[in-house]
Amino acid sequence: FVSSQVEILDWETKKQLCFLDKVEPNATIREIRLMFHKLYPRWYPARQSIKLDPKGKSLRDEEILQHLPVGTTATLYFKDLGPQIGWTTVFLIEYTGPLFIYFLFYFRMTFVYGLDERFKSSPHPVVNLACICHSFHYIKRLIETVFVHRFSRGTMPLRNIVKNCLYYWGFAAWLAYYINHPLYTPPSYGKKQINFAVIMFLLCEAGNFSIHVALSDLRRNGSKTCKIPYPTKNPFTWLFFFVSCPNYTYEVGTWISFTIMTQCVPVGLFTLLCFIQMTIWAKDKHCTYLREFKDYPSHRMPIIPFLL
C-alpha cells in the first residue's frame, strides 16, 4: 500500500494543527484520533470531532481513510467538542436523582409540608401505589443502564448534564409534591381507574424493557454500525412491525398510564413534554434508518402506528 498523508486543520480558523505522515491507507478515523491525541493530549478522542468538511457531519470511528473521498493527502477538519462525560454515568446521575427526590415528598419530610401531624401520612392507597410505580420505573432504568444498554456514541458534552438533571430532577420534585400533598384527591373512578392504569403501566414497562434488550442484541458483538431492528419471538417486540422506535412508544404509554393512575395535572404536563421530545427523537432515528437502508420497511412510522 502507498502510505497517505493527513493534514488536520482547525474547522473555524483553517489553521493547520498537525500533519501526519506515512499513515496507512486502511487506518480508521479512530486511529487518526489517537495519533492526534498524542500530539495534543488535552484533546482526548471523545472530545474530537473529525470532519471532511468544516460544516459537515463528524466521521465515525470505524470509517476507513482509503474509503473516504480523499487523495493521497487527506485534509480533515477538527472541532473541539468540549469536556465529555460517558453515557452510562449520565444516565446513572439522571435516574438516581428522581428516585431519591420522590422519597423526600413521599415520606413527608418536615421541610416540605410542615410539622402538622395531619401531614404525616396519606389516607389514599393510590399514593403508595404511585410511589411503588415511580420507583420501579427508575430502578428499571438504572438496571438497564448498567446491564442492557450499549451506546453507539460513548459520551456527551459535560455541560448538558446540568440541563438534563434539571429536567428529570425538577419534574420528579414537581410530580411528587402534588401526588403526596396532604390535599391530594384520588382518581375520580376509584379502583377501576387505578387498576386499569396499573395493568397498562406494567405492560408498557415490560414492552419498553423488551425493546431495549432487542436493540442491545443488535450490538452484542460490540458493533457500532446501524442495523435494522426486527420483531423477535417476544410479543412485546412485534410493535417493530409498525414503528421504528417502539421503546419511545412504550415509554410514553408508561407515563400516560401514570397520569391516569394519579389523575394529576403536573404528571399530564410531564407526559405531554415526554411525548413531544420522544417524537422528535423518533423522527430523527426514523430518518436515519431511511437514509442508511434502501430496503427499510416503508410501512413503519416513527412512534405511533399508522399516524406519526
N, C-alpha and C positions, 0 to 999 in steps of 0.2 A: 504494500500500500504506500501511496505517496502521502507523506505527513502533511497536515494542514497547519495553517496559522490562524490564530483567533485574536482579533482586536476587540477589546471591550471598552465602550465609551459610556460616559455619563449620559443618561437619557434626556436630561434637561439642557446641560451646557454643551454637550457633544465633545467634551474634553476627554482625551484618551486616558483611561485609568490603568490599563495594562496591555501588554502584547504577549500572547502565549505562543511560543514557537514549538514546532515539532509535536503537534497534537495529533494523536491517532484519529483517522477519519471515522472510526467506529466508536469514538468516545461519546458518552452520553452527556446530556446537559448537567446531570448530577455531578459527573466527574469534572466538568468545567467549573461548576460552582465550587467544588473542593479546591481546585487549583487557584481560583480567585480568592478563596478564603485564606489560603496560605500567604498570599501577598497582602491581604487586608483582613487581619484576624478579627477586627471588630464587626465585620460583616459576615457573620456565620451563615451557612447555606439557607436556613429558614428565613433570613432577612432579605435574601436576594431575589429580585425579580429580573430574570434574564429574558430579553425580547429580541426579535428580529427587526422590529420597527419601534421607534420611541413611543408611539401611540397604540401599538398593537397589544395582543394578549401575551401573557407570560408563557414561556416554553415549559413544557412538562419535563420532569426529571428524566423520564425514560426515553425521551426523543434523542435520536442519534444524529450527530453532526453531519455525516455524509448524506443523510436523507433530507436535510434541510435545503432550501433553495439558495445555497451559497456556493462560492467558488473555493479555490484552494486557500484563499484568505477570507475568512468569515468575519463580518462586522456585527457584533452583538451590542445590545444596549442594556445597561444596568440601572436598576432603580432600587433604592433602599426602602424596604417595607416597614422599617422601624422595629423596635423590640417586639419579639413574638412570644406567644405562650401556647403550649400544647393543648389540643382539643380535649384530651382526657382531663387535664387539670381544669380547663374552662368549665366543662360540664359538671365536674365534681363540686366546684365552687358555686355554680349557678343553682344546682339542685339541692345541695346541702342547706343553703340559706332558707328556702321556703319551708323545708321540713321542720326546722327548729323555730323559725319565726311563728309558724302557725301554732305551735305548742304554747308560746307566750300568751296568746289570746285564749286558747282552749282551757288552759289551767287558771285562767282569770288572775293573772299576776296583778298585785295591788296597784302598780303604777299605770295599769291600762284602764281598768274600770272603777277604781277606787276601793275604799275599805268597807263599804256597806256589805253586811253579811248576806243580804239577798242576792248579791252579785257573785257569790262563791261557786254556784253550780247552776246548771240549766235544767229545767223540767222537761225539756223536749228530747226524746231519744234520737231524733234525726241529727242533732248537734254532735252527738257521739259518733254516729254513723258517718257524718261528713268528715270528721277528723280522721277516722279509720281510712276512708277512701282517699282523702287528700294525702295522707302519709303513705299509703300503699302506692299511689301514683309516683311519688318522688323517690321512694325506696326502689321501685322497679326501674326508674330512670337511672339511678345510681348503679344498680346491678348491671344494667345494660351497658353503661359507660365502661365499666371495668371488664366485663366478661363477653360482651357481644359486639359492640361497635368496632368497626375497622374504618379508619379515616383515610380518604384519598389524599387529603391535604393535612399535613401533620400539625399545623399551627394557625393561629390567627393573631392579628395585631393586639398587643397588650392593652392598648388604650380602649379597645372595645369591651373589655371585661367589666369596666365600671358601668357602661351603658346597659349591658346585658343584666348585670346584677341588680341595677335599679329597677329594671323591668320585672324580673322574676321575684325579687325580694319585696319590692314595693307592692306589687299586686297581691302577693301572698299575705302581706300585712293587712291590706285593704279588705280582701275577702274574709280573712279570719276575724277582723274586727266586727264586721256585721253579722257573720254567721254565729259567732259566740257571744254576741251582745245580749245583755240581760233582757232587752226589749224585743229580741228576735221572735218572730211568729213563724210557726211551722207551715209547710205547704198546704194549699187550700183543699186538696183532695186526700189529705191524710196518707194512710198506709198504702193505698193503691198507687198513688203517685210516687211515693218513696220506693216501693218495691219494684215498680216498673223502671225507675231511674237506676236502681242498684243493678238490676239484670243487664240493662243497657250499658252501664258503666263497666261491668265485668267483661262483657262480650267485646267491647271496644278495646279494653286493656289487653285482652288475650289476642285480639287481632293485631294491635299495634306491636306487641312483642313478637308475634309470628312473622310479621313483615320484616322487622329488624333482623331476626335470625336468618330469614331468606336472603336479605341483602348482604348480610355478613358472610353467608356461604359463598356468595359470588367472588369474595376476596379471600377465600380460605387459604390459598397458597401464597398470600402476600402480594398478589397482583393489585396494581392501582389503575389498571385500564378499565374503562367504562364498558359494562356489559348489559344486555337487555335482561331485565328480571322477568321471569315467567312464573305462573302458578305452580305450586307443588301439590303433593297429596294432602297437605294440610288445608282444610276448607277455608280457613281464615285468609289464605293467600289467593283464593280464587278471585278476589277483588282486582287482582292484576289483569284479569280479562277485560276490565272496563276502565281502569285508571292507571296512570303512570306512577303515582305516589300514594298508594293506599295507607302508608304509615301516617300521612297527614290527615287522610280521611278519617281514620280511626281516632287520631288524636283530637280532632275537632268533635267527633262523636262522644269522646270521653268527657269533654268539657260541656257539651250540650246536656249530657245526662247529669252532670254535677249541678248544672243550672236548674234542671227540672227537680232534682233531689232537694236542693236548698231553697229554691224559689227566691233567689237573692239577686237584686239588680246588679251589684258590682260583679258578681260571677258572670252574669249575662253579658256585661260590657267586656269583661276579660275574654270571654268566649268569642265575641264578635271580632276583637282585635286579633286573637289567635287565628281565626278563620281568614281574615284579610292577609295577615303575614304569611300563613302557610299556603294560601292560594298563590301569592307572589313566588314563593319558593318552588311550589309545584309546577307553575307555568315555566319557570326558568329551567327546571330539570326536564320537563316535557320537551321544551325546545332543544335542549342539549341532545336528548335521545333522537329527535327527528333529524338533527344536524349530523349526528355521528353514524346513524344507521339508516340506510336506504330501505331496509326491509322492516322497519319498525311498524308494529300493528297500528293501522290507520284509524281504527275504531276507538282507541283509548283516548280518554280525556285526562287533563292534569289531576283533578282532585274529586270531582263529583261525576259519577257515571251519567253519560248522555247529555250533560248540561255544561259543565265548566272544567 
